[in-house]
Amino acid sequence: MTAFVFRSQGRPTRDSLVMRVITALTELEIEGAGIELLARGIRAASDGEGGLVIADVSGPPGWQTHADALLARHGLKCSPYTV
């Protein structure tokens, strides 16, 4: 299990950042990407770069790289969370 940071990219949308993350992760689960949003869930926050979502996700190594197109379709970019 690893925590990932999701941020908006591209043009703004009407949907909240949290809802876009949940929708994208659900689509990835349905497509059989082997990922799962863990029970600890999602935390929304912001920093000097704007809004962000930290989500605990389990999945095969590098899943976020393979999901780039789907994440971009939802106006998201993803990177591992580091403290």
C-alpha positions as a Markdown table, in Angstrom:
| # | Residue | x | y | z |
|---|---|---|---|---|
| 1 | Met | 0.0 | 0.0 | 0.0 |
| 2 | Thr | 1.2 | 3.4 | -0.9 |
| 3 | Ala | -0.2 | 6.9 | -0.5 |
| 4 | Phe | -0.5 | 8.9 | -3.7 |
| 5 | Val | -1.0 | 12.6 | -4.3 |
| 6 | Phe | -3.6 | 13.6 | -6.9 |
| 7 | Arg | -3.6 | 17.2 | -8.3 |
| 8 | Ser | -5.7 | 18.9 | -11.0 |
| 9 | Gln | -4.1 | 19.4 | -14.4 |
| 10 | Gly | -5.5 | 21.1 | -17.4 |
| 11 | Arg | -8.6 | 23.1 | -17.5 |
| 12 | Pro | -10.9 | 23.4 | -14.4 |
| 13 | Thr | -14.0 | 21.3 | -14.2 |
| 14 | Arg | -17.3 | 21.5 | -12.3 |
| 15 | Asp | -16.6 | 18.3 | -10.3 |
| 16 | Ser | -14.6 | 18.5 | -7.1 |
| 17 | Leu | -11.1 | 17.1 | -7.0 |
| 18 | Val | -12.1 | 14.4 | -4.5 |
| 19 | Met | -15.0 | 13.2 | -6.8 |
| 20 | Arg | -12.7 | 13.1 | -9.8 |
| 21 | Val | -10.2 | 11.0 | -7.9 |
| 22 | Ile | -12.9 | 8.6 | -6.7 |
| 23 | Thr | -14.4 | 8.3 | -10.2 |
| 24 | Ala | -11.0 | 7.7 | -11.8 |
| 25 | Leu | -10.0 | 5.0 | -9.3 |
| 26 | Thr | -13.4 | 3.3 | -9.6 |
| 27 | Glu | -13.0 | 3.2 | -13.4 |
| 28 | Leu | -9.5 | 1.7 | -13.0 |
| 29 | Glu | -10.9 | -1.0 | -10.6 |
| 30 | Ile | -13.7 | -1.8 | -13.1 |
| 31 | Glu | -11.1 | -2.1 | -16.0 |
| 32 | Gly | -9.2 | -4.6 | -13.9 |
| 33 | Ala | -6.1 | -2.6 | -13.3 |
| 34 | Gly | -5.6 | -4.4 | -10.0 |
| 35 | Ile | -5.8 | -1.2 | -7.9 |
| 36 | Glu | -7.9 | -0.7 | -4.8 |
| 37 | Leu | -8.7 | 2.4 | -2.8 |
| 38 | Leu | -8.1 | 1.3 | 0.8 |
| 39 | Ala | -10.3 | 1.8 | 3.8 |
| 40 | Arg | -8.2 | 4.6 | 5.2 |
| 41 | Gly | -9.5 | 6.4 | 2.3 |
| 42 | Ile | -9.0 | 9.9 | 1.0 |
| 43 | Arg | -7.8 | 13.1 | 2.5 |
| 44 | Ala | -8.2 | 16.5 | 0.9 |
| 45 | Ala | -5.7 | 19.3 | 1.6 |
| 46 | Ser | -4.0 | 22.2 | -0.1 |
| 47 | Asp | -0.4 | 23.6 | -0.2 |
| 48 | Gly | 1.4 | 26.3 | -2.1 |
| 49 | Glu | 0.5 | 24.7 | -5.4 |
| 50 | Gly | -3.2 | 24.5 | -4.7 |
| 51 | Gly | -5.6 | 21.7 | -3.9 |
| 52 | Leu | -4.6 | 18.1 | -3.6 |
| 53 | Val | -5.9 | 14.7 | -2.6 |
| 54 | Ile | -3.9 | 12.1 | -0.7 |
| 55 | Ala | -5.3 | 8.6 | -1.3 |
| 56 | Asp | -4.2 | 5.2 | 0.1 |
| 57 | Val | -4.1 | 2.9 | -2.9 |
| 58 | Ser | -2.9 | -0.7 | -3.3 |
| 59 | Gly | -1.9 | -1.9 | -6.8 |
| 60 | Pro | 0.8 | -3.4 | -8.9 |
| 61 | Pro | 4.1 | -1.4 | -9.1 |
| 62 | Gly | 3.8 | 1.5 | -11.6 |
| 63 | Trp | 0.0 | 1.4 | -11.9 |
| 64 | Gln | -0.2 | 5.2 | -12.0 |
| 65 | Thr | 2.1 | 5.3 | -15.0 |
| 66 | His | -0.1 | 2.9 | -16.9 |
| 67 | Ala | -3.2 | 4.9 | -15.9 |
| 68 | Asp | -1.9 | 8.3 | -17.1 |
| 69 | Ala | -4.4 | 8.6 | -20.0 |
| 70 | Leu | -7.4 | 7.8 | -17.8 |
| 71 | Leu | -6.2 | 10.2 | -15.1 |
| 72 | Ala | -5.6 | 12.9 | -17.7 |
| 73 | Arg | -9.1 | 12.4 | -19.0 |
| 74 | His | -10.4 | 13.3 | -15.5 |
| 75 | Gly | -8.0 | 16.3 | -15.3 |
| 76 | Leu | -5.7 | 14.5 | -12.8 |
| 77 | Lys | -2.0 | 13.9 | -12.3 |
| 78 | Cys | -0.7 | 11.5 | -9.8 |
| 79 | Ser | 2.6 | 10.9 | -7.9 |
| 80 | Pro | 3.7 | 8.9 | -4.9 |
| 81 | Tyr | 3.2 | 10.8 | -1.6 |
| 82 | Thr | 6.4 | 11.5 | 0.2 |
| 83 | Val | 6.7 | 13.2 | 3.6 |
